[in-house]
Amino acid sequence: MPADDLGAALRRAGSRRLHDLVVANGHRLDVRLARQVLLNPYVTAPVIEELVCNRRLMSRYEVRSAVARHRRTPQTAALRFISGLFWRDLLDIAADLRIAPAVRQVAEKYLVRRLERLTVGERATVARRATPAVISQLRRERHPYVFQALLDNPRLTEAALLPALADERMPPQILDLVAKSPRWGPRYAVCRSLCRNPQSPFRVVFAALPRLRREHLAEVVEIEAHSSVVRHRARELLGDRP
C-alpha cells in the first residue's frame, strides 16, 4: 500500500482495522503516519501501546509528545514521557481536562520546576493559561509583565491572589496593576489587602481607604509599617464612621 493510501487508511479505519494496520505496518510508520493514527477518532489504548512499543518511532520527540498528550494513552505510558517534554507541551497537558488527573499533575510538577529557567515572555505565556497548581507558584512572580498575564488568567481566583497581595516583598508596581485591574480592583477583599500592604502606592491606598468598613480602617491604623500619612487618613475616615 502506498504511503499516501496508508495514511488515509490509518485516519479512517475502525478500531479493529486500525489495530491490524498498525501491527502490519509498524516498520513503515513515521511521524506523519503516527499522527494519522492518533487523529483517528477510533484509536484505542492497545493501538497507542503498539506505537509506544515501536522504539524507532518513539525516538522522535514529535511522537512522544503527541502520545503523552493523547487522552486515550494509558496512564503508565504517558507518564514515561512527561519528564522529557518541553514546557509548552507540559502546559498543554496540564490544562487539558480530558487527560487523566495523575498525568496532568505530573505535568504541572515538571512545569513548575522549569519556570525559573524560562524567559519573561515564556513565563507570561504560562501565566495566561496556568492551572491552579502552577498559579500557586506564579503568584510569587515579581515581573509586572508576567503578573499582568496572571491577572488575565480565568483560572486565577481571589483566594489564590490574596496571599500575593499580603506579601510585603511584592513590588509596588505589581500592587498598582492589581488596583487598576477591572476584574480585581473593585473587589472588596482585594481593596482591603491593598490597604493593609505598606508597599502599596500612596494613590492606591488613598483611593481605596474610603471603601473600607470601620473594622478594616482600624486595622490600617494599627499597621506601624504604614506611613504616618496613611495612618492619619485612616483615623480621619474612622472618625467619620458611625
N, C-alpha and C positions, 0 to 999 in steps of 0.2 A: 504494500500500500504506500503510495507517495506520501511525503511528509505533510503536504497540504491537506490531503484527504484524511490522514491520520489525525491531524489537529482538529478538523471538523468533526470527525467521529468521536474523539475524546470529549469534545464540548457538548455533543448532543446525545450521547449514549445514555441508556438507562443504567441503574446501579449495577446490575449483574454484568451487562455487556461492558460497562466501563472497567470493572474489575478485570475481566478477561483481557481487555485491550492493554491495560497497564502491565499485567503479568507477561503477556506475549511480546510486548514491545519495550520492556524495560531498558534494553540495550540501546534503544533509539531515542529515548526521552532526553530532551534538553530543556533549557529554561522556558522556552516558548511553549513547548508541549506540556510541561508540568503546569504552567499557568492555565492551559486549556482544561486540564484535569480539575484543578482547584476551582475553576469558574463553572464547572458543571453543577447544576442545582441538585443532582442526584448523587454527588460524591459522598462516600461513606467513610467512616473511620478505618475499616480494613483497607480501602483503596489508598488512603493517605499513609497508612502504615507501610504499604508497598513502596510508596515514594521514599519514605524515611529509611527503608532498608537498602535503597539504591545509593551506595556510597559515592559513586561518581556524580550522581545528580545532586546529592546533598553537600557536595564540596562547593557548590555555588551559593553565594550569600543570598541572592535573589530568591532561591528556592527555600532555603532555611527560613528566611524572613516570612515568605508567603505561607509556609506551613505553620509557623508559630502563630501567625495572625488568624488562621482559619478557625472558625468556630466549631468545626467538626473534628479538628485534630485531637486525638487522645491527649489527655492532660499530661501524662508522663512524657509523651513525645514532644509536646510544646515546651515543657519545662527544660528539656535538654538544650534548647537553642536560645533561651531568653538572655542568658548572660553575655552572649556574643553579639547581640543586636545593637544597632545604632540608636541614638536617643530618639530620633523621630519614630522609629518602629516601636520602641518601648512606649512612647506617648500614645501611639495609635492603639496598642494593645490595652493599655491601662484605661483608656476612655471608651472602649468597645464593650458594651454591656452584654453582647451576645457571647463573649468569651467567658470561659469558666472563671469564677471569682479567684480561685487559687492562682491561676495563671496571671490574672490582672494584678494581683497583689505582689507577685514576684517581679513583674514588670515595673511596678511602682517603686519597689525597693531598689532595683538597679538604676532606675531613672533618678531617684533622689541622690544616689551615690555619685552620679555623673554631673549633677548640677553645678558644682563648683568649678568644673573644668569647661563649662560651656561659655560661649561669648555672651555679651549683654543681649544681643539680638536673638540668640538661641534661647536664652532663659526667658525672654519676653514671649517667644512663641510657645514655650512650655506653659508659662503663666496664664496665657489666654485660654488654654484647654485643660489645665491641670485638674486632676481628680482630688478629692478631699485629702488623701494621704500625702500627696505632693504639695498641696496648698499649705499644709501644716508646716512644711519646710520653707516654702517660698514666702510665707508671711514674715520671715526674718530678713527678707531682701532689703538692701539699703540703696539700690539704684532706682531713681524715680521712674525711669522708662519701664523697667521690669515691674515695679509696683503698680504703675498705672495699668499695665496689661492685666495684672492680677485683679485689680478692681473691676475690670470689664468681664471677668470670668463669671459666667452664670452659675457656676458651682460654688462660688465663694459665698459663705454665709456670714451673718452677723456674729455668730458665736466664734467663727474662725478668725474674723477680723479684729475683734475687740482686744485680744491679748497683744496684738501688734501695736494697737493704739495706746496701750498701757505701758509699753516699753519706753523707758526714759532715754534709751540709746537711739531711738528712732529719729532720723534726721528731720528737722522742721519742714523741709521741702516736701517730704512724703506725707506728713500730717496735713500740710496745706492741700495736697492733692486730694486727700480723703474729704476734707472740708468742702472742697469745690465740686466733688462728685455729685451729679444729680441723683444717683442711686443711693449713695451712702450719707452724704452731707445732711440731708433732712432728718435722719433717724435720731430719735432722742438718745438712745444708748450710745450712739457714736458721738453726738454732741457732748454728752456728759464725759465720755472718755477723753475727748479732745481738751475739754476744760480742765480735767484733772492732770493732764500731762504737762509738766513745766517746759517741755520742748516745743509745745505748740506755739506758732507765731502769735504775737500780740493781737493782730487784727482778727485772727481766727477765734481766739478766746473772747475778745471783747464783743464780737458779733454773736457768739454762742451763749454767753453768760445770761442774757435776759430770758433765754428759753428755759433755763434750769428751774426746777422746783426748789422750794425753800430748803429742804434737807440736803439737796445736792449743792446748792450755793454754800451752805455751811461746810460741806466737805472741802470746797475750794479754799475757803478762808483758813482752814486748818493745815493746808499743804505749805509747809515752810519753804519748800524749794521754789515755789512761785515767787515772782517779783512782788514787791510791796504794792505796786500799782494795780496788779491783777487782784490781789487780796483785798485792797481797799475798794475796788469796784464791786467785788462780790459782796462786801459788807454793806455798801450803799444799796445794792439791789435787795439784799436780805432785809434791810431796814424798811424797805418799801412794801415787803410782802406781809400779808396778814398772818 
